[in-house]
Amino acid sequence: VQNTDAVQELLARAAMKRKVAETASNGRSSRSHSIFRLHIEGTNTSNGSKCGGYLNLVDLAGSERVTNTEYTGQLLKETTSINQSLSDLENVIRALHEKTPHVPYRNHPLTYLLKNSLGKNSKTLMFVNVSPNEAHISQTLSSLNFATRVNGVELGTARKSR
């Protein structure tokens, strides 16, 4: 896209496709992940050199313990799929943290899409939203533990790609 109107149009289309549903624990639960990927390119007008990069804004659907829900049908399928994608993301984070020779980016479309944001030559910042409701303490602790593991990953210094 070349202008802000086109960006607004894309965001409106994406919002219409975003799946949300009322669940037992959340009145407006995200049933899908949302990824906004912006490719930025710049040119130095004095010498003609170019540089560029990506900005990925990712809103992950939250995990839910299937055993604590009464989901059936589509909600159960969605919850299982969300949990699997988050589990695969955690496996990637663990492999990066442990500096294993193989990082399983290809295990899920989410991790494959985010590969360049999670590996070397990237900067990653994560926000975790948790519930203040005491009934959700188990999920809150799980989210905070995940954030702690993510925080332990050292990707190294981001460098200009050539």
Sequence and secondary structure as in RCSB ss.txt:
>XXXX:A:sequence
VQNTDAVQELLARAAMKRKVAETASNGRSSRSHSIFRLHIEGTNTSNGSKCGGYLNLVDLAGSERVTNTEYTGQL
LKETTSINQSLSDLENVIRALHEKTPHVPYRNHPLTYLLKNSLGKNSKTLMFVNVSPNEAHISQTLSSLNFATRV
NGVELGTARKSR
>XXXX:A:secstr
  SHHHHHHHHHHHHHH  EE  SS TTEE S EEEEEEEEEE TTT  EEEEEEEEEE      GGG    HHH
HHHHHHHHHHHHHHHHHHHHHHHT S   GGGSHHHHHTHHHHSSS            GGGHHHHHHHHHHHHHH
HT          
